[in-house]
Structure formats: structure tokens, C-alpha cells
Amino acid sequence: MKRTVFFILLFTACSLIAQEKITTNKAIINFEATVPFFEEIKAVNKSVMIILDPKASTLLCTVVMRDFHFKLDLMKEHFNENYVESDRYPKAFFKGKIAKFDLKDIDETEKEYVIKGKLMIRGKYKDISVKALLKKVYGGIQIKSDFPITISDFDIEIPNRIAAKIAKTVNTELNGVIGNDEMFLTLK
């Protein structure tokens, strides 16, 4: 009897904790700034942190700039030293409010949500609105979002001699699963 009560209390506690904030530090951001006929400029960061607060309907995304990996080491060096100045601005952040979000509405069917918030890169803030697709998957909630980032909005200066080789708008894609096994149980 005591064991049964203990497991019921444990399950209830896990369910309540899981509803507070749901996180991952394994989300992925891909970006591409390729211009036709020039060298491919792509990078991936596989250690992006996302925190979802269902009660407040907020999403926070934190990106360590040095964790972007390029196909060429020289691109990574230029990205970190010349463009985003990773020593001075080591992280980028996005914090937004998810419109019409209710955790109870998340199921196996992908639903589109609008997230309005502030994106911070290189110490500069920009109000943005992005569309995100959310659905229940094993392990939590999958999030996918594609959104453009205009480099001039964040005072990223590209030297004239190579400006034509780099897109003025970077196509960015976020993909991750927020949660854990306890989260999956509460979404059933």
C-alpha cells in the first residue's frame, strides 16, 4: 500500500514539475547565407538551449555563437572574429510569447503558432515575429521554425570586397524536441 501511494505521489510530482518549464539543450539551428555562384555558406549548431514555459506561453532560445560549425575552419574563424565577435558577444537570445498557446492543445498533429518577441545578436535587439510548428512526439514537444535574419539589423558589417558573396538575409532554421520522458507522460 505504501509503495502504491509513493508511486502515485512520485508520478504526480513529476507531472507537476514537467508542466513548470520544459527544456532541451540539444536543439539544432541551421543557417545559410549562400549567394548563387559563390562558396556555400552554411553552419549548424547542435547545442541550442530552448526553455518553454507553458503557463506564461513563453519560449526562450539561447545560442552559443562559437558552437556553430562550418565546413571550412576559415569560415568559422571569420564568423566568430569578424562578424559576430563571439569573444565580445558570446551568445544570442530569443525570448517570445506564443500566441494562443495551451499545452493541452498539443497533440500528434502539427499546429502552427506565431511567436512574437525580441531577438538579440551582438548586443542589438530586434522585435520579430516567427511562425513555429509544434507537435507532440515521444520525449516531448517538437518545434520547427524557419525565419530570416537581416544582418544589417544587428550591425554586422561585411567588407565590400566580399559583400557580394554573402547573403544580406540569413535563412535560419530551428528544430528540436523540448521535454523528457516525464513530459511525454503528461501529454498523453
C-alpha positions, -999 to +999 in steps of 0.1 A: +000+000+000+028+024+010+045+017-023+014+024-044+009+057-026+046+066-031+045+059-069+012+079-073+028+108-054+060+105-075+041+104-108+020+134-097+052+153-087+069+146-120+038+157-139+037+190-120+074+196-124+072+188-161+045+215-165+066+242-149+092+247-176+102+223-204+137+224-217+163+210-240+200+218-247+201+197-278+181+217-303+196+225-337+200+257-356+210+256-392+217+288-411+226+296-447+239+328-462+248+314-496+247+335-527+243+317-561+276+311-579+298+316-548+311+295-520+284+278-499+280+295-465+262+271-441+266+264-404+250+242-378+248+244-340+236+213-323+237+225-287+210+252-286+190+256-254+153+261-255+131+267-225+093+266-229+071+280-200+036+266-207+020+287-180+033+320-194+032+308-230+068+319-234+098+305-253+134+313-247+162+302-270+199+306-262+227+301-287+264+300-280+279+316-311+312+296-310+292+264-313+283+269-349+303+245-372+311+254-408+326+232-435+357+253-435+376+264-404+384+297-420+347+305-423+342+297-386+372+320-378+358+349-398+323+343-384+335+344-348+362+371-350+350+395-377+312+392-380+295+382-347+325+390-325+320+359-303+345+370-276+326+402-270+291+388-277+293+351-268+255+344-270+224+352-290+190+351-274+154+350-284+125+354-260+090+354-272+053+350-264+035+322-282+001+334-293-030+312-284-008+286-268-022+260-245-002+228-236-035+208-237-039+216-274-006+199-283-010+165-299+005+144-327-009+168-353+015+196-362+000+231-354+013+265-365+018+291-338+030+327-340+058+337-316+064+374-311+095+385-292+129+400-292+160+386-309+194+397-295+225+393-316+257+412-309+241+432-282+214+445-306+177+438-301+151+434-328+114+428-324+105+398-346+075+376-353+082+340-363+059+311-372+066+278-355+052+243-359+046+224-327+035+188-321+037+160-296+064+134-302+079+108-280+100+127-255+081+160-255+072+187-280+089+191-313+094+226-325+103+237-361+107+273-372+122+289-403+129+326-402+151+351-419+177+373-401+188+405-418+224+411-409+222+449-411+196+448-382+224+437-359+252+459-372+271+431-388+295+447-412+307+427-442+337+441-460+330+455-495+354+431-512+333+401-501+298+416-496+285+402-529+295+367-518+274+367-486+236+370-485+222+401-468+195+379-452+204+347-435+179+318-437+177+303-402+160+270-392+154+259-356+145+223-349+143+205-315+124+184-291+116+201-258+110+179-228+118+144-215+101+111-208+081+125-179+069+153-202+057+127-227+036+110-200+018+143-191+009+149-228-009+116-232 
